[in-house]
Amino acid sequence: MKTRAAPSLRERNRLDKLARIKSAARDLFNELGFDRATTRAIAERARVGLGTLFNYADDKRDLVFLIFNEELDRITDSAFASTDPSRPLGEQLASAFGVFYREFAANPTLSRILLQELTFYSHGRLAGDFQRSKRRTIGCIRQLIAAAQREGRIHAGEDPATIALSIFFLYSGAVRYWIAAARPNPRKGIEELQRLLDMHLRGVTVPGHGSGTRQARQ
């Protein structure tokens, strides 16, 4: 079996600087908020030059996604791996989105910044990675929709990609409304999302196959 080569000194230095920049950005966004934290202060906290910081991120918005991009992939993996295909579609969706809610509730200050800044994040050094991550999440929703169509739970004439996109839009609005609370409670947030999903899915659900969101497991 071929052993993996140890990273070079240059690569170790690069990874060390990246870790320090991410840690400094996380700390200062939490302490000062997005508007008051400056790229200069973040560079000073990370013990790197401002020019070095800009090798990793174009601006403060990029720094938010430098922190979150890998975490968003991890959350998506965890969320959709936990769905039970034997349960109604609404329950599966509520279970998956519940993972996002609980993760965001663990650090509401930083999560508010993320959810505010990602709305129009289409240009920047890390925008491509974020857009890929978003498409991946929508793709996971689409897979649940397509499976429900094959099982006769959802009308087969509806485009699963369109349904998935509409569900993602619903979730995106609901999670922003929820995270804006002074103390966002993930249980209450997902219960509210369940009610919205129940109404939303009613239009595409085959009679006799309820969405099941109201009994979604936490």
C-alpha positions as a Python dict, from the first residue, in 0.01 Angstrom:
ca = {
    (1, 'M'): (0, 0, 0),
    (2, 'K'): (142, 336, -104),
    (3, 'T'): (200, 570, 190),
    (4, 'R'): (91, 928, 164),
    (5, 'A'): (377, 1179, 145),
    (6, 'A'): (403, 1423, 435),
    (7, 'P'): (314, 1782, 341),
    (8, 'S'): (606, 2004, 252),
    (9, 'L'): (723, 2281, 481),
    (10, 'R'): (565, 2535, 245),
    (11, 'E'): (231, 2352, 258),
    (12, 'R'): (245, 2325, 637),
    (13, 'N'): (310, 2699, 659),
    (14, 'R'): (20, 2768, 425),
    (15, 'L'): (-218, 2551, 628),
    (16, 'D'): (-100, 2711, 953),
    (17, 'K'): (-168, 3061, 817),
    (18, 'L'): (-507, 2950, 687),
    (19, 'A'): (-601, 2807, 1027),
    (20, 'R'): (-492, 3126, 1205),
    (21, 'I'): (-686, 3348, 963),
    (22, 'K'): (-1003, 3139, 1001),
    (23, 'S'): (-970, 3139, 1381),
    (24, 'A'): (-908, 3515, 1395),
    (25, 'A'): (-1201, 3591, 1163),
    (26, 'R'): (-1431, 3367, 1364),
    (27, 'D'): (-1328, 3529, 1693),
    (28, 'L'): (-1354, 3889, 1573),
    (29, 'F'): (-1685, 3840, 1394),
    (30, 'N'): (-1821, 3696, 1718),
    (31, 'E'): (-1673, 3973, 1932),
    (32, 'L'): (-1739, 4277, 1711),
    (33, 'G'): (-1994, 4172, 1452),
    (34, 'F'): (-1948, 4177, 1077),
    (35, 'D'): (-1955, 4554, 1026),
    (36, 'R'): (-1706, 4648, 1300),
    (37, 'A'): (-1454, 4370, 1238),
    (38, 'T'): (-1195, 4485, 983),
    (39, 'T'): (-967, 4286, 759),
    (40, 'R'): (-670, 4468, 916),
    (41, 'A'): (-774, 4364, 1266),
    (42, 'I'): (-827, 4007, 1150),
    (43, 'A'): (-482, 3999, 991),
    (44, 'E'): (-325, 4136, 1310),
    (45, 'R'): (-508, 3879, 1524),
    (46, 'A'): (-392, 3603, 1287),
    (47, 'R'): (-33, 3735, 1296),
    (48, 'V'): (-12, 3768, 918),
    (49, 'G'): (31, 4065, 688),
    (50, 'L'): (-274, 4219, 524),
    (51, 'G'): (-139, 4115, 184),
    (52, 'T'): (-111, 3756, 306),
    (53, 'L'): (-472, 3761, 424),
    (54, 'F'): (-581, 3874, 77),
    (55, 'N'): (-410, 3568, -68),
    (56, 'Y'): (-683, 3364, 102),
    (57, 'A'): (-987, 3593, 75),
    (58, 'D'): (-1077, 3898, -132),
    (59, 'D'): (-1278, 4075, 140),
    (60, 'K'): (-1471, 4025, 465),
    (61, 'R'): (-1752, 3840, 293),
    (62, 'D'): (-1500, 3593, 155),
    (63, 'L'): (-1369, 3544, 510),
    (64, 'V'): (-1716, 3438, 626),
    (65, 'F'): (-1716, 3162, 367),
    (66, 'L'): (-1354, 3075, 436),
    (67, 'I'): (-1483, 2982, 782),
    (68, 'F'): (-1800, 2809, 669),
    (69, 'N'): (-1751, 2640, 333),
    (70, 'E'): (-1609, 2313, 466),
    (71, 'E'): (-1856, 2317, 756),
    (72, 'L'): (-2150, 2356, 519),
    (73, 'D'): (-2041, 2045, 330),
    (74, 'R'): (-2008, 1855, 658),
    (75, 'I'): (-2352, 1969, 775),
    (76, 'T'): (-2509, 1868, 443),
    (77, 'D'): (-2349, 1523, 464),
    (78, 'S'): (-2475, 1476, 818),
    (79, 'A'): (-2822, 1614, 744),
    (80, 'F'): (-2910, 1395, 449),
    (81, 'A'): (-2733, 1084, 578),
    (82, 'S'): (-2971, 1089, 876),
    (83, 'T'): (-3296, 1074, 675),
    (84, 'D'): (-3505, 758, 701),
    (85, 'P'): (-3640, 664, 355),
    (86, 'S'): (-3925, 468, 514),
    (87, 'R'): (-4068, 786, 666),
    (88, 'P'): (-4297, 1034, 487),
    (89, 'L'): (-4122, 1295, 275),
    (90, 'G'): (-4204, 1580, 510),
    (91, 'E'): (-4049, 1397, 802),
    (92, 'Q'): (-3734, 1331, 601),
    (93, 'L'): (-3701, 1698, 508),
    (94, 'A'): (-3769, 1816, 864),
    (95, 'S'): (-3508, 1573, 994),
    (96, 'A'): (-3247, 1698, 745),
    (97, 'F'): (-3314, 2067, 800),
    (98, 'G'): (-3316, 2009, 1175),
    (99, 'V'): (-2943, 1935, 1155),
    (100, 'F'): (-2883, 2279, 1000),
    (101, 'Y'): (-3096, 2449, 1267),
    (102, 'R'): (-2908, 2282, 1551),
    (103, 'E'): (-2571, 2366, 1399),
    (104, 'F'): (-2668, 2729, 1345),
    (105, 'A'): (-2808, 2756, 1700),
    (106, 'A'): (-2468, 2654, 1840),
    (107, 'N'): (-2326, 2992, 1731),
    (108, 'P'): (-2614, 3227, 1642),
    (109, 'T'): (-2392, 3536, 1608),
    (110, 'L'): (-2174, 3385, 1338),
    (111, 'S'): (-2471, 3207, 1180),
    (112, 'R'): (-2659, 3536, 1143),
    (113, 'I'): (-2360, 3679, 957),
    (114, 'L'): (-2344, 3375, 730),
    (115, 'L'): (-2715, 3372, 650),
    (116, 'Q'): (-2716, 3747, 586),
    (117, 'E'): (-2409, 3753, 364),
    (118, 'L'): (-2478, 3445, 152),
    (119, 'T'): (-2796, 3590, -1),
    (120, 'F'): (-2616, 3767, -286),
    (121, 'Y'): (-2283, 3586, -269),
    (122, 'S'): (-2208, 3519, -634),
    (123, 'H'): (-1875, 3703, -683),
    (124, 'G'): (-1558, 3651, -483),
    (125, 'R'): (-1267, 3414, -442),
    (126, 'L'): (-1481, 3154, -262),
    (127, 'A'): (-1814, 3219, -434),
    (128, 'G'): (-1773, 2919, -665),
    (129, 'D'): (-1723, 2683, -370),
    (130, 'F'): (-2028, 2825, -195),
    (131, 'Q'): (-2249, 2801, -505),
    (132, 'R'): (-2136, 2440, -551),
    (133, 'S'): (-2226, 2366, -188),
    (134, 'K'): (-2568, 2523, -234),
    (135, 'R'): (-2635, 2322, -550),
    (136, 'R'): (-2529, 2010, -363),
    (137, 'T'): (-2785, 2074, -89),
    (138, 'I'): (-3059, 2133, -346),
    (139, 'G'): (-2950, 1815, -522),
    (140, 'C'): (-2993, 1617, -199),
    (141, 'I'): (-3347, 1755, -164),
    (142, 'R'): (-3415, 1661, -526),
    (143, 'Q'): (-3309, 1303, -457),
    (144, 'L'): (-3565, 1279, -176),
    (145, 'I'): (-3834, 1422, -405),
    (146, 'A'): (-3747, 1181, -688),
    (147, 'A'): (-3756, 884, -450),
    (148, 'A'): (-4098, 992, -322),
    (149, 'Q'): (-4221, 1015, -684),
    (150, 'R'): (-4098, 665, -762),
    (151, 'E'): (-4290, 539, -459),
    (152, 'G'): (-4606, 716, -568),
    (153, 'R'): (-4611, 962, -278),
    (154, 'I'): (-4559, 1274, -492),
    (155, 'H'): (-4725, 1346, -826),
    (156, 'A'): (-4488, 1213, -1093),
    (157, 'G'): (-4581, 1487, -1340),
    (158, 'E'): (-4408, 1754, -1131),
    (159, 'D'): (-4041, 1831, -1201),
    (160, 'P'): (-3843, 1713, -895),
    (161, 'A'): (-3579, 1983, -951),
    (162, 'T'): (-3846, 2256, -938),
    (163, 'I'): (-4003, 2111, -624),
    (164, 'A'): (-3660, 2084, -463),
    (165, 'L'): (-3579, 2445, -546),
    (166, 'S'): (-3909, 2566, -401),
    (167, 'I'): (-3843, 2372, -79),
    (168, 'F'): (-3493, 2518, -57),
    (169, 'F'): (-3639, 2869, -96),
    (170, 'L'): (-3892, 2797, 178),
    (171, 'Y'): (-3620, 2670, 412),
    (172, 'S'): (-3392, 2965, 330),
    (173, 'G'): (-3657, 3217, 427),
    (174, 'A'): (-3768, 3026, 736),
    (175, 'V'): (-3418, 2980, 876),
    (176, 'R'): (-3338, 3352, 837),
    (177, 'Y'): (-3660, 3450, 1015),
    (178, 'W'): (-3580, 3205, 1295),
    (179, 'I'): (-3212, 3298, 1345),
    (180, 'A'): (-3306, 3666, 1385),
    (181, 'A'): (-3460, 3592, 1728),
    (182, 'A'): (-3259, 3698, 2032),
    (183, 'R'): (-3230, 3335, 2143),
    (184, 'P'): (-3314, 3110, 1849),
    (185, 'N'): (-3455, 2780, 1972),
    (186, 'P'): (-3389, 2500, 1720),
    (187, 'R'): (-3684, 2289, 1838),
    (188, 'K'): (-3930, 2575, 1792),
    (189, 'G'): (-3768, 2673, 1463),
    (190, 'I'): (-3801, 2328, 1311),
    (191, 'E'): (-4158, 2296, 1439),
    (192, 'E'): (-4246, 2615, 1251),
    (193, 'L'): (-4067, 2488, 942),
    (194, 'Q'): (-4263, 2164, 967),
    (195, 'R'): (-4591, 2355, 954),
    (196, 'L'): (-4470, 2544, 646),
    (197, 'L'): (-4354, 2223, 479),
    (198, 'D'): (-4688, 2061, 553),
    (199, 'M'): (-4873, 2339, 371),
    (200, 'H'): (-4619, 2352, 89),
    (201, 'L'): (-4617, 1980, 14),
    (202, 'R'): (-4994, 1947, 24),
    (203, 'G'): (-5020, 2066, -335),
    (204, 'V'): (-4798, 1789, -476),
    (205, 'T'): (-4879, 1502, -242),
    (206, 'V'): (-5078, 1211, -381),
    (207, 'P'): (-5403, 1164, -184),
    (208, 'G'): (-5354, 908, 91),
    (209, 'H'): (-4986, 995, 136),
    (210, 'G'): (-4965, 1271, 395),
    (211, 'S'): (-4651, 1482, 416),
    (212, 'G'): (-4600, 1368, 771),
    (213, 'T'): (-4417, 1680, 882),
    (214, 'R'): (-4614, 1726, 1201),
    (215, 'Q'): (-4486, 1403, 1343),
    (216, 'A'): (-4126, 1461, 1236),
    (217, 'R'): (-3876, 1323, 1480),
    (218, 'Q'): (-3630, 1563, 1646),
}
